[in-house]
Amino acid sequence: MKLIYIASPLRGDYDRNIRQAAQYCENACSLGVIAFAPHLYFTQLYNDTIAEEREKGLEMGLAMLEKCEELWVMGTHISQGMRGEIDRAKELGIPIYQVDMPHDVEYYPVSADSHALLGRHSCVPGSLDYTGKILVMNFDVLKPEYRSRQHQLWLATGGFGCSPTARGRRVYATSLYDGEQSSFYRQDFAGILKNEVWEEVKGQYDFVLSGQKVSANNIKMPQEGMEQ
């Protein structure tokens, strides 16, 4: 089973935050992963109100992060300690998933198959034009049974939302997996898939659009279905 690092606030309402972290871990474990929240363990050894001991606890937590396969950021409030965990995960190349609604297990980033879900860590940095590019759909846009890599990959074919500066947000796209054509909003996508990730993923699944027909960042296609 995967070892997952759970990042959530500790300071503030201490007792409530501890209870919430325990609930998040229980929720995650119910989905078939091993969840580790550092403040559930290290606060038993170190007093978070004493600066030196808090630093020791944070240090031990980051050491455990190195052994985890994914970092789940629970909720939208990012504390100072969580920021350090996110920065360290980026340095280590550990996939980071934002769970905006951590009390609902349907929003947890558990893949429907054995391959880790794609996310921002799989995408080209920057706010870029999407036209003709392979996009990574955010996992929480998909129903849990469809949360796997092949269903996250879409080829952007048009729409004002392809532009990062346009007022319109609609993106028209075709599924690489089954050829379905649909429209979404720009915020439904994490970004443009990295070439090296595409090379990995296309060997894991059979795609309708694949091989010589599609390259992650080298596609020229006409715009279609423009927003009205």
Secondary structure, 3 states (H helix, E strand, C coil): CCEEEEECCCCCCHHHHHHHHHHHHHHHHCCCCEEECHHHHHHHCCCCCCHHHHHHHHHHHHHHHCCCCEEEEECCCCCHHHHHHHHHHHHHCCCEEEECCCCCHHHCCCCCCCCCCCCHHHECCCCCCCCCCEEEECHHHCCHHHCCHHHHEEEEEECHHHCCCCCCCEEEEEECCCCCEEEEEHHHEEEEECHHHHHHHCCCCCCCCCHHHCCCCCCCCCCCCCCC
